Amino acid sequence: MNHMWLLRPSEMGNLMAKGRGKEEEWGDTALKVIQKNVLLHKYDIDEPTITTKEMDKGITNEAKNLEIASRVLGWLDVDAYAPKMRIANSYFIGEPDYNGAILVDIKSSFSALTFPFFGNPNNKAYQFQMHAYMELCNKEEAELVYVLSNHPDHIIRAEIKRLTYYYVDRPHQFLEASSIDDLWAMAEDKATDIVMREANVEHIPEEKRVKRFTIKKDNAIIDSMHNRIDEARVIFDRLMDSI
């Protein structure tokens, strides 16, 4: 039986990964993408939703960051708060961050240390992801935009709490503390100082906190992605029939 399962653009980079050996066409990373989709389609078994603080910030600040990018890059016709639409074709299914006159994918950097101040990170997985979106949206180019913005308040509170507990468990760093209450206060002060220095980035000019990389559609990459999915579907069908 031929099961025409559709791939999320964010999965494409992992599916394209080869094995470690020169002759190993399918390594663990790519196979896990197929196996995960087999379990989902066969038994409705999905991965648990695990959200890291980096993912949480990206989700929370997505519209805000698109608004910042629009302001810095002069995208006057971009509505940062427009609802996203799910699109599908015979290979992919996904929801671009913004699909209008231009196609935009926002990458929200968690901190200044992870923001690409010094050039293009050249993330291969993002190249495949953007090509999948370009095909879905029938666009010849796409804007991959990194934005650095302040942490949301709930992440600030959670990080201060986490670091406070971390330092309370290391009282040797606060030998001057005269009581347990004093230790807690000093630990919280130190945690707050560390978190707020990372969380607040508005001292950096806004135009320096936006990095745009325009990706032109390469049909050879599209073809390679189609071929990879076609081959993956053969494995997918075999696994579907085996469990």
CYANA upper distance limits for C-alpha pairs under 8 A (distance plus 0.5 A):
  1 MET  CA    237 ASP  CA      7.16
  2 ASN  CA    233 ARG  CA      8.25
  2 ASN  CA    234 VAL  CA      8.45
  2 ASN  CA    237 ASP  CA      6.78
  3 HIS  CA    233 ARG  CA      7.64
  3 HIS  CA    236 PHE  CA      8.18
  3 HIS  CA    237 ASP  CA      6.75
  4 MET  CA     90 SER  CA      8.09
  4 MET  CA     91 TYR  CA      8.49
  4 MET  CA    233 ARG  CA      7.78
  5 TRP  CA     37 ASN  CA      8.40
  5 TRP  CA     91 TYR  CA      8.11
  5 TRP  CA    233 ARG  CA      8.02
  6 LEU  CA     88 ALA  CA      8.48
  6 LEU  CA     90 SER  CA      7.47
  6 LEU  CA     91 TYR  CA      5.68
  6 LEU  CA     92 PHE  CA      5.44
  6 LEU  CA     93 ILE  CA      6.48
  7 LEU  CA     11 GLU  CA      7.14
  7 LEU  CA     12 MET  CA      7.63
  7 LEU  CA     91 TYR  CA      6.77
  7 LEU  CA     92 PHE  CA      5.21
  7 LEU  CA     93 ILE  CA      6.51
  8 ARG  CA     12 MET  CA      7.47
  8 ARG  CA     92 PHE  CA      6.24
  8 ARG  CA     93 ILE  CA      5.78
  8 ARG  CA     94 GLY  CA      6.10
  9 PRO  CA     92 PHE  CA      7.07
  9 PRO  CA     93 ILE  CA      7.61
  9 PRO  CA     94 GLY  CA      6.89
  9 PRO  CA    128 PHE  CA      7.90
  9 PRO  CA    129 GLN  CA      5.19
  9 PRO  CA    130 MET  CA      7.98
  9 PRO  CA    132 ALA  CA      5.98
  9 PRO  CA    133 TYR  CA      7.21
 10 SER  CA    125 ALA  CA      8.22
 10 SER  CA    126 TYR  CA      8.30
 10 SER  CA    129 GLN  CA      5.95
 11 GLU  CA     15 LEU  CA      6.83
 11 GLU  CA     33 VAL  CA      7.58
 11 GLU  CA    129 GLN  CA      8.11
 12 MET  CA     16 MET  CA      6.67
 12 MET  CA    125 ALA  CA      7.52
 12 MET  CA    128 PHE  CA      6.51
 12 MET  CA    129 GLN  CA      6.61
 12 MET  CA    132 ALA  CA      8.38
 12 MET  CA    225 MET  CA      8.18
 13 GLY  CA     17 ALA  CA      7.11
 13 GLY  CA    124 LYS  CA      7.38
 13 GLY  CA    125 ALA  CA      4.56
 13 GLY  CA    126 TYR  CA      7.68
 13 GLY  CA    128 PHE  CA      6.22
 13 GLY  CA    129 GLN  CA      7.30
 14 ASN  CA     29 THR  CA      6.37
 14 ASN  CA     30 ALA  CA      5.86
 14 ASN  CA     33 VAL  CA      7.55
 14 ASN  CA    125 ALA  CA      7.67
 15 LEU  CA     29 THR  CA      7.52
 15 LEU  CA     30 ALA  CA      4.70
 15 LEU  CA     31 LEU  CA      7.87
 15 LEU  CA     33 VAL  CA      6.74
 15 LEU  CA     34 ILE  CA      8.35
 15 LEU  CA    228 ARG  CA      8.11
 15 LEU  CA    229 ILE  CA      8.48
 16 MET  CA     30 ALA  CA      7.04
 16 MET  CA    225 MET  CA      7.90
 16 MET  CA    228 ARG  CA      7.33
 17 ALA  CA     26 TRP  CA      7.88
 17 ALA  CA     27 GLY  CA      7.42
 17 ALA  CA     29 THR  CA      7.06
 17 ALA  CA     30 ALA  CA      6.21
 18 LYS  CA     24 GLU  CA      6.96
 18 LYS  CA     25 GLU  CA      5.61
 18 LYS  CA     26 TRP  CA      5.77
 18 LYS  CA     27 GLY  CA      5.81
 18 LYS  CA     30 ALA  CA      7.60
 19 GLY  CA     23 GLU  CA      8.26
 19 GLY  CA     24 GLU  CA      5.17
 19 GLY  CA     25 GLU  CA      6.17
 19 GLY  CA     26 TRP  CA      5.79
 19 GLY  CA     27 GLY  CA      4.14
 19 GLY  CA     28 ASP  CA      7.50
 20 ARG  CA     24 GLU  CA      7.04
 20 ARG  CA     27 GLY  CA      7.33
 26 TRP  CA     30 ALA  CA      6.56
 26 TRP  CA     31 LEU  CA      6.86
 27 GLY  CA     31 LEU  CA      6.70
 28 ASP  CA     32 LYS  CA      6.44
 29 THR  CA     33 VAL  CA      7.31
 30 ALA  CA     34 ILE  CA      7.29
 31 LEU  CA     35 GLN  CA      6.57
 32 LYS  CA     36 LYS  CA      6.35
 33 VAL  CA     37 ASN  CA      6.90
 34 ILE  CA     38 VAL  CA      6.69
 34 ILE  CA    232 ALA  CA      7.37
 34 ILE  CA    235 ILE  CA      8.09
 34 ILE  CA    236 PHE  CA      6.51
 35 GLN  CA     39 LEU  CA      6.83
 35 GLN  CA    236 PHE  CA      7.83
 35 GLN  CA    239 LEU  CA      8.07
 36 LYS  CA     40 LEU  CA      6.81
 36 LYS  CA     46 ASP  CA      7.92
 36 LYS  CA     47 GLU  CA      8.34
 37 ASN  CA     41 HIS  CA      6.57
 38 VAL  CA     42 LYS  CA      6.30
 38 VAL  CA    236 PHE  CA      6.84
 38 VAL  CA    239 LEU  CA      7.41
 38 VAL  CA    240 MET  CA      6.45
 39 LEU  CA     43 TYR  CA      6.02
 39 LEU  CA     44 ASP  CA      6.85
 39 LEU  CA     45 ILE  CA      5.81
 39 LEU  CA     46 ASP  CA      7.69
 40 LEU  CA     44 ASP  CA      4.78
 40 LEU  CA     45 ILE  CA      5.10
 40 LEU  CA     46 ASP  CA      5.91
 41 HIS  CA     45 ILE  CA      8.23
 42 LYS  CA    240 MET  CA      7.19
 51 THR  CA     55 MET  CA      6.29
 51 THR  CA     56 ASP  CA      6.57
 52 THR  CA     56 ASP  CA      6.53
 53 LYS  CA     57 LYS  CA      6.62
 53 LYS  CA    155 ILE  CA      7.61
 54 GLU  CA     58 GLY  CA      6.79
 54 GLU  CA    109 SER  CA      8.32
 54 GLU  CA    110 PHE  CA      6.05
 55 MET  CA     59 ILE  CA      6.71
 56 ASP  CA     60 THR  CA      6.56
 57 LYS  CA     61 ASN  CA      6.29
 57 LYS  CA    108 SER  CA      7.85
 57 LYS  CA    110 PHE  CA      7.34
 57 LYS  CA    151 HIS  CA      7.23
 57 LYS  CA    152 PRO  CA      7.27
 57 LYS  CA    155 ILE  CA      8.02
 58 GLY  CA     62 GLU  CA      6.13
 58 GLY  CA    107 LYS  CA      7.71
 58 GLY  CA    108 SER  CA      5.53
 58 GLY  CA    109 SER  CA      8.01
 58 GLY  CA    110 PHE  CA      8.10
 60 THR  CA    152 PRO  CA      7.74
 61 ASN  CA     65 ASN  CA      6.29
 61 ASN  CA    108 SER  CA      7.86
 61 ASN  CA    149 SER  CA      8.30
 61 ASN  CA    152 PRO  CA      7.89
 62 GLU  CA     66 LEU  CA      6.72
 62 GLU  CA    106 ILE  CA      7.41
 62 GLU  CA    108 SER  CA      7.50
 63 ALA  CA     67 GLU  CA      6.67
 63 ALA  CA     80 ALA  CA      5.82
 63 ALA  CA     81 TYR  CA      6.33
 64 LYS  CA     68 ILE  CA      6.79
 64 LYS  CA     80 ALA  CA      7.76
 65 ASN  CA     69 ALA  CA      6.62
 65 ASN  CA    106 ILE  CA      7.81
 65 ASN  CA    108 SER  CA      7.63
 65 ASN  CA    147 VAL  CA      6.44
 65 ASN  CA    148 LEU  CA      8.08
 65 ASN  CA    149 SER  CA      7.47
 66 LEU  CA     70 SER  CA      6.51
 66 LEU  CA     80 ALA  CA      5.94
 66 LEU  CA    106 ILE  CA      7.15
 67 GLU  CA     71 ARG  CA      6.73
 67 GLU  CA     79 ASP  CA      8.22
 67 GLU  CA     80 ALA  CA      5.71
 68 ILE  CA     72 VAL  CA      6.71
 68 ILE  CA    147 VAL  CA      8.21
 68 ILE  CA    206 GLU  CA      8.31
 68 ILE  CA    210 VAL  CA      8.36
 69 ALA  CA     73 LEU  CA      6.29
 69 ALA  CA     75 TRP  CA      8.36
 69 ALA  CA    145 VAL  CA      8.04
 69 ALA  CA    147 VAL  CA      7.51
 69 ALA  CA    210 VAL  CA      6.70
 70 SER  CA     74 GLY  CA      6.06
 70 SER  CA     75 TRP  CA      5.06
 70 SER  CA     76 LEU  CA      7.23
 70 SER  CA     78 VAL  CA      7.10
 70 SER  CA     80 ALA  CA      8.33
 71 ARG  CA     75 TRP  CA      7.04
 71 ARG  CA     76 LEU  CA      8.03
 72 VAL  CA    206 GLU  CA      7.84
 72 VAL  CA    207 GLU  CA      6.18
 72 VAL  CA    210 VAL  CA      7.80
 78 VAL  CA    100 GLY  CA      7.96
 80 ALA  CA     98 TYR  CA      8.22
 84 LYS  CA     95 GLU  CA      6.69
 84 LYS  CA     96 PRO  CA      7.39
 84 LYS  CA     97 ASP  CA      7.12
 84 LYS  CA     98 TYR  CA      7.38
 85 MET  CA     95 GLU  CA      6.14
 85 MET  CA     96 PRO  CA      7.95
 86 ARG  CA     93 ILE  CA      7.51
 86 ARG  CA     94 GLY  CA      5.90
 86 ARG  CA     95 GLU  CA      4.97
 86 ARG  CA     96 PRO  CA      8.14
 87 ILE  CA     93 ILE  CA      6.13
 87 ILE  CA     94 GLY  CA      6.05
 87 ILE  CA     95 GLU  CA      6.73
 87 ILE  CA    136 LEU  CA      6.98
 87 ILE  CA    137 CYS  CA      8.13
 88 ALA  CA     92 PHE  CA      6.05
 88 ALA  CA     93 ILE  CA      4.66
 88 ALA  CA     94 GLY  CA      7.06
 88 ALA  CA    136 LEU  CA      6.99
 89 ASN  CA     93 ILE  CA      7.12
 89 ASN  CA    136 LEU  CA      6.99
 91 TYR  CA    226 HIS  CA      7.69
 91 TYR  CA    229 ILE  CA      7.88
 92 PHE  CA    132 ALA  CA      7.40
 92 PHE  CA    136 LEU  CA      7.50
 93 ILE  CA    136 LEU  CA      8.15
 94 GLY  CA    133 TYR  CA      8.03
 94 GLY  CA    136 LEU  CA      8.47
 96 PRO  CA    103 LEU  CA      8.03
 96 PRO  CA    104 VAL  CA      7.62
 96 PRO  CA    105 ASP  CA      7.00
 96 PRO  CA    133 TYR  CA      7.15
 97 ASP  CA    103 LEU  CA      8.47
 97 ASP  CA    104 VAL  CA      6.55
 97 ASP  CA    105 ASP  CA      5.73
 97 ASP  CA    106 ILE  CA      7.10
 98 TYR  CA    102 ILE  CA      8.11
 98 TYR  CA    103 LEU  CA      6.23
 98 TYR  CA    104 VAL  CA      5.57
 98 TYR  CA    105 ASP  CA      7.22
 99 ASN  CA    103 LEU  CA      5.16
 99 ASN  CA    104 VAL  CA      7.07
 99 ASN  CA    137 CYS  CA      7.72
102 ILE  CA    142 ALA  CA      7.42
102 ILE  CA    143 GLU  CA      8.07
103 LEU  CA    134 MET  CA      8.07
103 LEU  CA    137 CYS  CA      8.35
103 LEU  CA    139 LYS  CA      7.75
103 LEU  CA    141 GLU  CA      7.84
103 LEU  CA    142 ALA  CA      5.44
103 LEU  CA    143 GLU  CA      6.57
104 VAL  CA    142 ALA  CA      6.42
104 VAL  CA    143 GLU  CA      5.24
104 VAL  CA    144 LEU  CA      6.58
104 VAL  CA    145 VAL  CA      7.66
105 ASP  CA    130 MET  CA      8.20
105 ASP  CA    142 ALA  CA      8.22
105 ASP  CA    143 GLU  CA      6.80
105 ASP  CA    144 LEU  CA      5.61
105 ASP  CA    145 VAL  CA      6.69
106 ILE  CA    144 LEU  CA      6.80
106 ILE  CA    145 VAL  CA      5.51
106 ILE  CA    146 TYR  CA      6.44
106 ILE  CA    147 VAL  CA      7.63
107 LYS  CA    144 LEU  CA      7.88
107 LYS  CA    145 VAL  CA      6.45
107 LYS  CA    146 TYR  CA      5.12
107 LYS  CA    147 VAL  CA      6.82
108 SER  CA    146 TYR  CA      6.33
108 SER  CA    147 VAL  CA      5.68
108 SER  CA    148 LEU  CA      6.68
108 SER  CA    149 SER  CA      8.27
109 SER  CA    114 THR  CA      6.33
109 SER  CA    115 PHE  CA      5.82
109 SER  CA    146 TYR  CA      7.08
109 SER  CA    147 VAL  CA      6.56
109 SER  CA    148 LEU  CA      5.80
109 SER  CA    149 SER  CA      8.23
110 PHE  CA    114 THR  CA      6.94
110 PHE  CA    115 PHE  CA      8.10
110 PHE  CA    148 LEU  CA      7.67
110 PHE  CA    151 HIS  CA      8.23
111 SER  CA    115 PHE  CA      7.01
111 SER  CA    148 LEU  CA      7.46
111 SER  CA    198 GLU  CA      6.86
111 SER  CA    199 ALA  CA      7.80
112 ALA  CA    148 LEU  CA      7.39
112 ALA  CA    198 GLU  CA      7.93
112 ALA  CA    201 VAL  CA      8.00
115 PHE  CA    146 TYR  CA      7.66
115 PHE  CA    147 VAL  CA      8.05
115 PHE  CA    148 LEU  CA      7.11
115 PHE  CA    209 ARG  CA      8.44
116 PRO  CA    120 ASN  CA      7.13
116 PRO  CA    121 PRO  CA      7.12
116 PRO  CA    146 TYR  CA      8.06
116 PRO  CA    211 LYS  CA      7.81
117 PHE  CA    208 LYS  CA      8.42
117 PHE  CA    211 LYS  CA      8.24
120 ASN  CA    213 PHE  CA      7.84
122 ASN  CA    127 GLN  CA      8.34
123 ASN  CA    127 GLN  CA      7.05
124 LYS  CA    128 PHE  CA      7.01
125 ALA  CA    129 GLN  CA      6.67
126 TYR  CA    130 MET  CA      6.46
127 GLN  CA    131 HIS  CA      6.75
127 GLN  CA    215 ILE  CA      8.21
128 PHE  CA    132 ALA  CA      6.75
128 PHE  CA    221 ILE  CA      8.17
128 PHE  CA    225 MET  CA      8.33
129 GLN  CA    133 TYR  CA      6.92
130 MET  CA    134 MET  CA      6.59
130 MET  CA    142 ALA  CA      7.27
130 MET  CA    144 LEU  CA      8.19
130 MET  CA    215 ILE  CA      8.12
131 HIS  CA    135 GLU  CA      6.73
131 HIS  CA    217 LYS  CA      6.91
131 HIS  CA    218 ASP  CA      8.22
131 HIS  CA    221 ILE  CA      8.01
131 HIS  CA    222 ILE  CA      7.12
132 ALA  CA    136 LEU  CA      6.69
132 ALA  CA    222 ILE  CA      7.96
133 TYR  CA    137 CYS  CA      6.48
134 MET  CA    138 ASN  CA      6.13
134 MET  CA    139 LYS  CA      5.30
134 MET  CA    140 GLU  CA      6.98
134 MET  CA    141 GLU  CA      7.14
134 MET  CA    142 ALA  CA      7.12
134 MET  CA    217 LYS  CA      7.52
135 GLU  CA    139 LYS  CA      7.03
135 GLU  CA    222 ILE  CA      8.29
139 LYS  CA    217 LYS  CA      8.26
140 GLU  CA    216 LYS  CA      6.69
140 GLU  CA    217 LYS  CA      5.61
141 GLU  CA    214 THR  CA      7.33
141 GLU  CA    215 ILE  CA      5.99
141 GLU  CA    216 LYS  CA      4.91
141 GLU  CA    217 LYS  CA      5.89
142 ALA  CA    214 THR  CA      6.29
142 ALA  CA    215 ILE  CA      5.78
142 ALA  CA    216 LYS  CA      7.19
142 ALA  CA    217 LYS  CA      8.37
143 GLU  CA    212 ARG  CA      7.02
143 GLU  CA    213 PHE  CA      6.38
143 GLU  CA    214 THR  CA      5.17
143 GLU  CA    215 ILE  CA      6.79
144 LEU  CA    212 ARG  CA      6.35
144 LEU  CA    213 PHE  CA      5.65
144 LEU  CA    214 THR  CA      6.68
144 LEU  CA    215 ILE  CA      7.67
145 VAL  CA    210 VAL  CA      7.40
145 VAL  CA    211 LYS  CA      6.09
145 VAL  CA    212 ARG  CA      4.93
145 VAL  CA    213 PHE  CA      6.75
146 TYR  CA    209 ARG  CA      8.37
146 TYR  CA    210 VAL  CA      6.24
146 TYR  CA    211 LYS  CA      5.61
146 TYR  CA    212 ARG  CA      6.98
147 VAL  CA    209 ARG  CA      6.16
147 VAL  CA    210 VAL  CA      5.21
147 VAL  CA    211 LYS  CA      7.12
148 LEU  CA    201 VAL  CA      7.98
148 LEU  CA    209 ARG  CA      5.57
148 LEU  CA    210 VAL  CA      7.17
149 SER  CA    200 ASN  CA      8.15
149 SER  CA    201 VAL  CA      6.75
149 SER  CA    202 GLU  CA      7.90
149 SER  CA    209 ARG  CA      7.93
150 ASN  CA    199 ALA  CA      5.84
150 ASN  CA    200 ASN  CA      5.47
150 ASN  CA    201 VAL  CA      6.16
150 ASN  CA    202 GLU  CA      7.62
151 HIS  CA    155 ILE  CA      6.87
151 HIS  CA    156 ILE  CA      6.88
151 HIS  CA    199 ALA  CA      5.35
151 HIS  CA    200 ASN  CA      7.32
152 PRO  CA    156 ILE  CA      6.99
153 ASP  CA    157 ARG  CA      6.77
154 HIS  CA    158 ALA  CA      6.65
155 ILE  CA    159 GLU  CA      6.47
156 ILE  CA    160 ILE  CA      6.62
156 ILE  CA    195 VAL  CA      7.22
156 ILE  CA    196 MET  CA      7.93
156 ILE  CA    199 ALA  CA      7.37
157 ARG  CA    161 LYS  CA      6.69
158 ALA  CA    162 ARG  CA      6.61
159 GLU  CA    163 LEU  CA      6.55
159 GLU  CA    195 VAL  CA      7.15
160 ILE  CA    164 THR  CA      6.43
160 ILE  CA    188 GLU  CA      7.52
160 ILE  CA    191 ALA  CA      5.85
160 ILE  CA    192 THR  CA      5.98
160 ILE  CA    195 VAL  CA      6.76
161 LYS  CA    165 TYR  CA      6.89
161 LYS  CA    188 GLU  CA      8.13
161 LYS  CA    191 ALA  CA      8.29
162 ARG  CA    166 TYR  CA      6.80
163 LEU  CA    167 TYR  CA      6.73
163 LEU  CA    187 ALA  CA      8.44
163 LEU  CA    188 GLU  CA      8.15
163 LEU  CA    191 ALA  CA      5.75
164 THR  CA    168 VAL  CA      6.64
164 THR  CA    184 TRP  CA      7.87
164 THR  CA    187 ALA  CA      5.69
164 THR  CA    188 GLU  CA      5.35
164 THR  CA    190 LYS  CA      8.16
164 THR  CA    191 ALA  CA      5.92
165 TYR  CA    169 ASP  CA      6.78
165 TYR  CA    187 ALA  CA      8.20
166 TYR  CA    170 ARG  CA      7.38
167 TYR  CA    171 PRO  CA      7.30
167 TYR  CA    173 GLN  CA      8.15
167 TYR  CA    187 ALA  CA      5.92
167 TYR  CA    191 ALA  CA      8.27
168 VAL  CA    183 LEU  CA      7.16
168 VAL  CA    184 TRP  CA      6.69
168 VAL  CA    187 ALA  CA      6.38
170 ARG  CA    174 PHE  CA      8.40
171 PRO  CA    175 LEU  CA      7.25
171 PRO  CA    183 LEU  CA      7.69
174 PHE  CA    183 LEU  CA      7.31
174 PHE  CA    186 MET  CA      7.98
174 PHE  CA    187 ALA  CA      8.48
177 ALA  CA    182 ASP  CA      5.92
177 ALA  CA    183 LEU  CA      5.72
177 ALA  CA    186 MET  CA      8.07
178 SER  CA    182 ASP  CA      6.54
178 SER  CA    183 LEU  CA      7.89
179 SER  CA    183 LEU  CA      6.70
180 ILE  CA    184 TRP  CA      6.74
181 ASP  CA    185 ALA  CA      6.72
182 ASP  CA    186 MET  CA      6.63
183 LEU  CA    187 ALA  CA      6.50
184 TRP  CA    188 GLU  CA      6.56
185 ALA  CA    189 ASP  CA      6.65
186 MET  CA    190 LYS  CA      6.71
187 ALA  CA    191 ALA  CA      6.61
188 GLU  CA    192 THR  CA      6.43
189 ASP  CA    193 ASP  CA      6.71
190 LYS  CA    194 ILE  CA      6.83
191 ALA  CA    195 VAL  CA      6.59
192 THR  CA    196 MET  CA      6.40
193 ASP  CA    197 ARG  CA      6.72
194 ILE  CA    198 GLU  CA      7.14
195 VAL  CA    199 ALA  CA      6.36
196 MET  CA    200 ASN  CA      6.36
197 ARG  CA    201 VAL  CA      8.43
202 GLU  CA    206 GLU  CA      7.62
204 ILE  CA    208 LYS  CA      7.24
204 ILE  CA    209 ARG  CA      7.57
205 PRO  CA    209 ARG  CA      7.31
206 GLU  CA    210 VAL  CA      7.63
218 ASP  CA    222 ILE  CA      7.09
219 ASN  CA    223 ASP  CA      6.58
220 ALA  CA    224 SER  CA      6.71
221 ILE  CA    225 MET  CA      6.71
222 ILE  CA    226 HIS  CA      6.76
223 ASP  CA    227 ASN  CA      6.66
224 SER  CA    228 ARG  CA      6.62
225 MET  CA    229 ILE  CA      6.71
226 HIS  CA    230 ASP  CA      6.62
227 ASN  CA    231 GLU  CA      6.71
228 ARG  CA    232 ALA  CA      6.53
229 ILE  CA    233 ARG  CA      6.53
230 ASP  CA    234 VAL  CA      7.30
231 GLU  CA    235 ILE  CA      7.40
232 ALA  CA    236 PHE  CA      6.52
233 ARG  CA    237 ASP  CA      6.50
234 VAL  CA    238 ARG  CA      6.89
235 ILE  CA    239 LEU  CA      6.67
236 PHE  CA    240 MET  CA      6.54
237 ASP  CA    241 ASP  CA      6.77
238 ARG  CA    242 SER  CA      6.76
239 LEU  CA    243 ILE  CA      7.05
